[in-house]
Amino acid sequence: MDKRLFYPATNKNSKPISEVLFKYLPNRGVVLEIASGSGQHAIAFQALQSELIWQTSDPATDCRKSIRAWIEFTGLITRMPQPLNIDVNRRPWPLTTEISISVASLVCINMIHVTSWDSVESLFSGSKDQLPNLNLIYLYGPFKRKGKHISISNELFDTTLKNQNKEWGIRNLEDIDKVAYKYGFNKSLKIPMPSYNFSAIFRK
């Protein structure tokens, strides 16, 4: 039985994300991806840079099974470690000392709007507490700017999210800036992306 999950949107946005992301990632080291979902992004990005080690994670069992299946399907089993069961709100994160000290970059794609605001705080605080050599956090997804939606489609999407779960919703980038700065990530860059999304990069 094929356990791979496939999301067309994930497949579609891998290329524009990679074109931005790989301008800022180091050439080597460990990248920790939070909320890796199906694993489609991870296997695409790992294939682009052989010197990087892409460490996936997801709290959902089905997603971790999908990630494992994608790793095996693409023949990356000797280059990619198995996914970790990381829920940013459950501390400490299950990281070995070796991984903790090796992670220089953290990537989180399309999670912020489908989780509680506490998870945003936990993402940055957990990074500060457990990843001593981390110097870059990359977020991707739909965001508001100065409290306002940047498109009608995003506004409608926000309403749909909140109807599904009152703790979900499109976040304001300036609010995320405040959290990032609180935990030492005081250099930020916002890059508009296709389909009214943003790449948000935070550095120490």
Backbone bond lengths (Angstrom), bond angles and torsions (degrees), N, CA, C in turn:
res aa  C-N    CA-C-N  psi(-1)  N-CA   C-N-CA  omega(-1)  CA-C   N-CA-C  phi
1 M - - - 1.468 - - 1.528 110.33 -
2 D 1.329 114.72 127.32 1.461 120.23 179.95 1.524 109.27 -76.97
3 K 1.321 117.09 118.34 1.461 121.64 -177.66 1.528 113.03 -97.06
4 R 1.328 116.76 5.78 1.459 119.77 179.28 1.528 111.54 -70.32
5 L 1.327 115.77 131.54 1.458 121.25 170.58 1.524 107.57 -93.01
6 F 1.325 115.90 146.96 1.463 120.09 -179.42 1.515 109.54 -135.32
7 Y 1.327 115.90 121.65 1.459 122.03 177.63 1.527 108.40 -117.69
8 P 1.339 118.32 117.47 1.470 121.00 -178.62 1.523 113.26 -54.64
9 A 1.344 117.23 -40.15 1.477 119.93 -178.68 1.523 110.91 -64.04
10 T 1.330 116.44 -38.49 1.463 120.44 178.52 1.522 110.57 -64.07
11 N 1.311 115.39 -43.53 1.458 120.19 178.58 1.528 111.12 -62.76
12 K 1.324 115.69 -38.74 1.465 121.55 -177.19 1.526 112.61 -69.58
13 N 1.338 117.21 -40.01 1.472 117.75 -173.31 1.533 113.97 -91.28
14 S 1.322 117.74 0.59 1.469 120.14 178.51 1.521 111.84 -58.95
15 K 1.320 117.40 -43.37 1.464 120.65 -176.23 1.531 112.08 -66.90
16 P 1.350 119.53 -52.31 1.473 117.23 178.98 1.517 113.74 -62.89
17 I 1.327 117.47 -33.60 1.463 119.42 176.79 1.526 110.06 -65.48
18 S 1.326 116.40 -46.88 1.468 119.41 -177.84 1.523 111.72 -62.18
19 E 1.330 117.47 -34.83 1.464 120.71 -179.19 1.526 111.93 -64.24
20 V 1.318 116.36 -30.72 1.464 120.67 176.01 1.530 110.52 -87.30
21 L 1.305 116.34 -49.24 1.459 122.13 -172.04 1.525 112.35 -58.04
22 F 1.325 116.82 -43.74 1.461 119.31 -173.80 1.526 113.33 -77.55
23 K 1.316 116.87 -2.66 1.461 119.74 170.00 1.528 111.23 -76.48
24 Y 1.332 116.31 -20.56 1.462 120.55 -172.47 1.525 113.57 -117.02
25 L 1.335 117.73 -21.23 1.459 119.38 177.16 1.525 110.42 -69.72
26 P 1.322 117.27 148.57 1.469 119.64 173.08 1.527 109.75 -67.18
27 N 1.310 116.34 165.87 1.470 120.51 -178.41 1.516 112.77 -76.04
28 R 1.327 116.46 -19.28 1.462 119.46 -179.29 1.523 109.30 -149.41
29 G 1.328 115.82 169.72 1.462 120.77 -178.17 1.518 111.08 114.32
30 V 1.324 115.68 -171.50 1.460 122.26 -177.49 1.520 110.21 -104.29
31 V 1.322 115.28 130.04 1.461 122.05 172.02 1.522 107.42 -106.16
32 L 1.324 117.00 122.67 1.461 121.19 176.19 1.521 108.52 -96.17
33 E 1.328 116.22 119.08 1.455 120.23 176.57 1.524 109.43 -100.83
34 I 1.319 115.59 124.16 1.457 122.33 177.31 1.524 108.17 -95.40
35 A 1.342 116.13 136.10 1.471 121.80 -179.75 1.522 110.77 59.29
36 S 1.324 115.84 61.28 1.469 121.23 -176.25 1.524 113.54 -72.42
37 G 1.328 117.51 -13.93 1.460 120.31 176.33 1.513 112.37 62.03
38 S 1.323 116.98 -128.75 1.462 121.90 -176.40 1.523 112.62 -67.29
39 G 1.328 116.79 -26.08 1.456 120.96 -175.42 1.514 113.54 97.87
40 Q 1.328 117.55 -2.39 1.468 121.16 -177.93 1.529 112.19 -61.98
41 H 1.326 116.38 -43.87 1.460 119.00 178.01 1.530 110.19 -61.91
42 A 1.302 115.97 -46.20 1.462 120.82 -173.81 1.523 111.78 -59.50
43 I 1.324 117.25 -47.13 1.467 118.94 -177.42 1.528 110.77 -70.11
44 A 1.332 116.85 -32.65 1.467 119.61 177.04 1.518 111.05 -66.99
45 F 1.331 116.58 -42.61 1.457 120.37 -177.84 1.525 111.51 -72.89
46 Q 1.338 116.72 -38.35 1.465 119.53 179.03 1.527 110.69 -61.70
47 A 1.328 116.47 -38.19 1.461 120.49 -179.41 1.529 112.51 -66.02
48 L 1.326 117.25 -22.51 1.462 121.13 -177.39 1.528 113.58 -80.45
49 Q 1.326 116.72 -23.87 1.463 119.60 -174.00 1.526 109.88 -142.47
50 S 1.320 114.75 102.47 1.466 119.29 -173.73 1.518 113.18 -71.47
51 E 1.349 117.36 -21.45 1.460 120.19 -177.56 1.527 112.70 -83.24
52 L 1.317 116.52 -14.23 1.463 120.40 176.20 1.519 109.93 -88.91
53 I 1.320 115.90 148.84 1.469 121.43 172.50 1.519 106.84 -111.79
54 W 1.330 115.47 117.05 1.464 120.30 -176.25 1.521 108.98 -94.50
55 Q 1.341 116.24 106.21 1.459 122.33 179.81 1.526 109.29 -94.20
56 T 1.322 116.48 108.06 1.456 121.80 -179.39 1.521 111.13 -83.99
57 S 1.331 115.08 164.15 1.466 120.85 173.91 1.521 109.19 -160.51
58 D 1.303 115.71 153.79 1.465 121.18 173.00 1.531 108.28 -168.93
59 P 1.340 117.32 140.78 1.467 119.28 179.16 1.525 113.48 -78.04
60 A 1.332 117.85 -12.15 1.470 121.17 -177.01 1.527 110.71 -90.84
61 T 1.316 116.11 128.33 1.466 121.43 -178.89 1.523 111.67 -59.06
62 D 1.338 117.44 -45.00 1.468 120.69 -178.94 1.522 111.38 -60.70
63 C 1.326 116.42 -36.87 1.466 119.93 178.91 1.519 111.35 -68.33
64 R 1.332 116.89 -42.45 1.465 118.81 179.01 1.535 110.95 -64.31
65 K 1.327 116.73 -36.61 1.468 119.88 175.95 1.523 110.64 -64.35
66 S 1.341 115.91 -40.28 1.457 120.36 178.47 1.528 110.86 -64.49
67 I 1.324 116.84 -43.42 1.463 120.35 179.19 1.525 110.33 -60.05
68 R 1.318 117.07 -46.18 1.469 120.71 178.67 1.527 110.55 -58.80
69 A 1.338 115.52 -43.16 1.465 120.18 -178.94 1.526 111.68 -64.68
70 W 1.341 116.99 -40.19 1.462 120.79 177.81 1.525 110.79 -65.87
71 I 1.327 117.28 -40.40 1.464 120.86 178.89 1.526 110.33 -60.45
72 E 1.327 115.81 -44.39 1.465 120.10 179.55 1.524 110.97 -68.28
73 F 1.331 117.04 -43.00 1.463 122.10 -176.87 1.524 111.72 -61.98
74 T 1.326 116.91 -37.63 1.461 121.20 -176.75 1.524 113.48 -90.91
75 G 1.313 117.71 1.89 1.445 120.90 177.30 1.519 114.64 71.79
76 L 1.341 116.37 23.98 1.463 120.89 -178.21 1.529 112.04 -97.94
77 I 1.307 116.16 14.48 1.458 120.63 -172.02 1.531 112.74 -63.41
78 T 1.330 118.04 -25.91 1.459 119.96 179.34 1.529 111.91 -87.50
79 R 1.327 117.24 -9.50 1.465 121.24 -176.83 1.523 113.66 -110.50
80 M 1.324 116.94 -23.50 1.465 120.23 -175.85 1.522 111.26 -114.36
81 P 1.331 117.76 129.73 1.467 120.12 175.03 1.522 111.04 -71.13
82 Q 1.299 115.99 163.79 1.459 120.78 179.03 1.536 110.37 -70.55
83 P 1.339 117.18 152.06 1.474 119.78 -178.16 1.526 112.38 -66.58
84 L 1.326 114.59 148.82 1.459 121.34 177.67 1.525 110.52 -100.02
85 N 1.312 115.49 153.19 1.467 121.70 177.25 1.532 108.42 -92.06
86 I 1.332 115.42 84.66 1.466 120.33 -177.97 1.524 109.96 -112.51
87 D 1.312 115.12 120.98 1.462 123.56 167.27 1.527 104.53 -111.26
88 V 1.334 116.92 116.72 1.470 119.15 -171.53 1.519 112.92 -58.84
89 N 1.339 117.16 -23.23 1.464 120.02 -178.26 1.526 113.33 -85.10
90 R 1.310 117.22 -8.13 1.472 121.36 178.35 1.522 108.42 -103.36
91 R 1.311 114.76 110.57 1.455 120.28 -174.89 1.525 110.37 -113.11
92 P 1.328 118.17 148.00 1.462 124.75 -3.05 1.529 111.43 -76.06
93 W 1.327 116.38 157.74 1.450 120.23 175.14 1.528 108.62 -67.21
94 P 1.332 117.19 144.57 1.475 120.29 -177.46 1.526 112.06 -76.89
95 L 1.320 115.84 75.44 1.456 121.92 -179.73 1.522 109.90 -116.61
96 T 1.305 116.36 138.48 1.458 119.40 172.17 1.525 108.62 -72.70
97 T 1.312 115.97 161.21 1.460 120.02 177.19 1.525 110.69 -59.42
98 E 1.337 116.43 -38.81 1.464 120.88 -179.63 1.529 111.43 -60.52
99 I 1.342 116.62 -45.09 1.463 119.65 179.37 1.523 110.18 -67.77
100 S 1.316 116.97 -44.22 1.465 121.36 -177.44 1.521 112.17 -54.21
101 I 1.329 116.25 -44.45 1.460 119.13 -176.19 1.528 112.24 -83.70
102 S 1.336 117.38 -13.53 1.464 120.92 -176.98 1.522 113.12 -91.22
103 V 1.326 117.09 -20.60 1.462 120.12 -174.95 1.529 110.39 -74.89
104 A 1.327 115.80 119.94 1.463 121.43 176.23 1.520 111.64 -108.27
105 S 1.350 116.49 -18.21 1.465 120.97 -176.96 1.525 109.58 -138.64
106 L 1.329 114.66 142.09 1.459 121.27 177.13 1.527 108.24 -124.23
107 V 1.322 115.99 134.18 1.460 122.26 -178.74 1.522 109.23 -122.49
108 C 1.323 116.10 134.84 1.465 121.03 179.97 1.530 107.86 -141.80
109 I 1.320 116.32 110.67 1.464 122.30 -172.47 1.530 110.09 -113.48
110 N 1.316 115.20 125.74 1.471 122.01 173.77 1.526 113.86 55.40
111 M 1.330 116.52 39.87 1.465 119.87 174.62 1.522 112.27 -109.91
112 I 1.320 117.23 -36.97 1.460 121.84 -167.08 1.532 112.63 -57.22
113 H 1.314 118.44 -34.58 1.466 120.91 -176.59 1.528 113.46 -85.94
114 V 1.331 117.44 -8.77 1.469 119.76 179.84 1.524 110.69 -118.59
115 T 1.310 115.50 38.51 1.458 121.36 176.24 1.530 107.95 -151.77
116 S 1.297 116.61 173.51 1.459 120.23 -179.86 1.523 110.43 -76.18
117 W 1.331 115.99 160.92 1.461 119.87 177.00 1.517 111.02 -63.06
118 D 1.329 117.25 -29.72 1.470 120.83 176.79 1.527 111.28 -56.02
119 S 1.330 116.13 -32.24 1.455 119.85 -178.35 1.520 111.69 -68.53
120 V 1.323 117.10 -30.64 1.462 120.46 176.43 1.531 109.23 -64.54
121 E 1.312 115.16 -47.32 1.464 120.44 177.52 1.525 110.40 -60.71
122 S 1.325 116.57 -43.35 1.463 120.80 -178.13 1.527 111.97 -66.85
123 L 1.322 117.09 -34.31 1.456 120.88 178.64 1.526 110.79 -59.59
124 F 1.320 115.91 -46.37 1.461 120.07 -178.13 1.528 112.47 -78.21
125 S 1.318 117.03 -40.63 1.469 118.67 -179.54 1.521 111.09 -68.38
126 G 1.349 116.86 -40.02 1.459 120.18 176.78 1.508 111.93 -63.28
127 S 1.325 115.95 -38.31 1.465 120.24 177.48 1.521 111.02 -62.13
128 K 1.320 115.85 -43.59 1.466 119.91 -179.82 1.521 111.49 -65.45
129 D 1.329 116.42 -40.79 1.460 120.99 -174.75 1.530 113.14 -75.73
130 Q 1.346 117.36 -34.44 1.462 119.33 -169.05 1.528 115.00 -116.03
131 L 1.315 117.17 -8.40 1.464 119.49 -177.69 1.531 109.01 -122.86
132 P 1.322 117.39 79.49 1.471 121.19 -170.99 1.523 114.18 -63.08
133 N 1.329 118.05 -24.80 1.466 120.70 -177.36 1.522 112.72 -105.25
134 L 1.319 116.36 11.10 1.463 120.38 178.52 1.525 110.11 -70.43
135 N 1.332 116.03 130.31 1.464 118.60 177.23 1.527 113.49 -131.41
136 L 1.331 117.66 4.72 1.460 120.29 178.40 1.522 110.61 -147.80
137 I 1.324 115.84 131.03 1.461 122.20 171.12 1.526 108.10 -121.40
138 Y 1.320 115.62 127.81 1.466 121.40 -179.95 1.527 109.08 -115.37
139 L 1.321 115.73 123.05 1.464 121.82 175.53 1.521 109.37 -115.46
140 Y 1.308 115.74 145.39 1.473 120.69 176.77 1.519 109.24 -138.22
141 G 1.323 114.96 141.81 1.458 119.57 176.04 1.514 110.69 154.57
142 P 1.332 116.76 -171.99 1.468 120.79 175.16 1.524 109.98 -80.82
143 F 1.308 116.32 137.53 1.465 121.55 179.13 1.525 109.78 -141.07
144 K 1.327 115.20 157.18 1.458 121.08 170.00 1.523 108.71 -91.92
145 R 1.328 115.49 156.27 1.458 121.32 173.81 1.518 108.68 -119.92
146 K 1.318 116.15 126.07 1.464 122.72 -179.28 1.524 111.85 51.64
147 G 1.330 114.37 39.71 1.463 120.82 175.61 1.511 115.42 80.70
148 K 1.335 118.02 3.70 1.457 120.45 -176.39 1.527 111.21 -121.99
149 H 1.342 114.90 143.12 1.460 119.58 175.18 1.522 109.68 -68.98
150 I 1.327 116.10 149.25 1.462 119.56 -178.99 1.530 112.08 -96.27
151 S 1.332 117.08 -1.77 1.465 120.37 177.15 1.517 109.64 -158.34
152 I 1.309 116.19 157.05 1.466 121.44 176.18 1.520 109.85 -64.75
153 S 1.329 116.75 -38.15 1.470 119.62 -178.96 1.525 110.95 -63.62
154 N 1.322 117.39 -38.05 1.463 120.00 176.87 1.524 111.48 -66.24
155 E 1.330 116.16 -38.46 1.463 120.10 179.18 1.529 110.41 -63.66
156 L 1.327 116.73 -42.45 1.464 120.72 178.13 1.531 110.54 -66.28
157 F 1.318 116.37 -39.46 1.463 121.45 178.16 1.520 110.35 -63.00
158 D 1.323 116.68 -40.96 1.456 121.94 178.67 1.530 110.81 -59.88
159 T 1.320 116.01 -43.23 1.468 120.53 178.36 1.520 110.85 -62.57
160 T 1.321 116.45 -42.32 1.467 121.07 178.34 1.521 110.93 -61.43
161 L 1.319 116.41 -43.82 1.464 120.58 179.57 1.525 111.49 -60.66
162 K 1.323 116.05 -46.01 1.460 120.38 -177.54 1.523 112.01 -68.51
163 N 1.323 116.87 -28.26 1.463 120.23 175.03 1.532 111.04 -70.87
164 Q 1.323 116.45 -29.66 1.456 120.96 176.96 1.520 111.65 -75.12
165 N 1.342 114.90 -41.25 1.460 120.51 -177.68 1.521 107.89 -156.01
166 K 1.294 116.67 122.09 1.464 120.99 -174.91 1.527 112.97 -63.43
167 E 1.338 117.88 -18.36 1.462 120.92 179.82 1.529 112.36 -89.06
168 W 1.320 117.08 -7.02 1.457 120.93 179.21 1.526 110.34 -89.29
169 G 1.321 115.92 171.28 1.456 120.23 175.48 1.516 112.13 146.37
170 I 1.320 115.53 158.59 1.462 121.37 178.47 1.521 109.39 -71.40
171 R 1.329 115.49 127.71 1.469 120.84 -174.04 1.528 111.88 -90.64
172 N 1.304 113.73 158.75 1.450 121.68 177.13 1.535 108.81 -87.07
173 L 1.320 117.71 124.50 1.461 120.30 -176.67 1.522 112.63 -60.19
174 E 1.310 117.03 -34.50 1.460 119.64 -179.88 1.527 111.53 -66.02
175 D 1.334 117.44 -30.78 1.467 120.82 176.16 1.527 110.67 -70.16
176 I 1.322 116.11 -37.39 1.466 119.73 177.15 1.519 110.17 -67.65
177 D 1.318 116.70 -36.63 1.464 120.41 175.35 1.529 111.10 -54.04
178 K 1.331 116.25 -44.38 1.462 120.75 -177.69 1.524 111.37 -61.98
179 V 1.336 115.62 -40.89 1.466 119.66 178.41 1.521 110.04 -67.08
180 A 1.324 116.25 -44.10 1.464 120.38 -179.93 1.527 111.17 -59.51
181 Y 1.313 116.58 -46.84 1.463 121.01 -179.32 1.530 111.06 -62.54
182 K 1.322 115.33 -36.40 1.468 120.69 179.81 1.526 111.47 -58.40
183 Y 1.326 116.21 -32.61 1.461 120.22 -176.82 1.529 112.94 -106.98
184 G 1.309 115.91 21.83 1.458 120.00 169.70 1.513 116.68 94.76
185 F 1.331 117.42 2.51 1.460 120.05 178.45 1.527 107.76 -98.12
186 N 1.308 115.15 86.48 1.466 120.02 -168.94 1.527 114.47 -103.27
187 K 1.325 116.58 7.03 1.462 120.73 174.00 1.525 108.06 -117.24
188 S 1.312 116.72 121.90 1.460 118.74 -176.25 1.519 111.15 -130.33
189 L 1.312 114.70 151.92 1.459 122.25 178.51 1.518 108.06 -140.61
190 K 1.315 117.29 131.59 1.462 122.43 179.71 1.522 109.01 -117.16
191 I 1.317 116.30 125.72 1.462 121.19 -175.99 1.526 109.39 -123.42
192 P 1.322 119.20 116.96 1.469 120.92 176.97 1.529 110.65 -61.63
193 M 1.326 114.94 139.94 1.461 122.17 -178.05 1.530 109.54 -124.55
194 P 1.331 117.65 168.79 1.467 119.98 177.20 1.532 112.37 -58.83
195 S 1.319 115.37 157.92 1.472 123.44 176.17 1.525 112.60 59.84
196 Y 1.337 116.75 32.90 1.465 123.54 174.78 1.527 112.81 61.79
197 N 1.311 115.61 38.44 1.450 121.60 173.67 1.529 109.68 -107.10
198 F 1.337 114.81 173.74 1.463 120.64 176.36 1.528 109.50 -135.79
199 S 1.329 114.68 148.28 1.464 121.66 161.11 1.522 105.96 -97.60
200 A 1.314 116.45 126.05 1.466 121.78 177.92 1.518 108.13 -118.17
201 I 1.318 116.53 119.10 1.459 122.20 -175.48 1.519 109.16 -115.08
202 F 1.312 115.73 128.46 1.464 121.86 -178.34 1.526 108.63 -122.34
203 R 1.324 116.00 131.12 1.463 120.66 -178.88 1.521 110.74 -133.50
204 K 1.296 115.63 156.24 1.466 121.09 177.52 1.519 108.86 -80.71
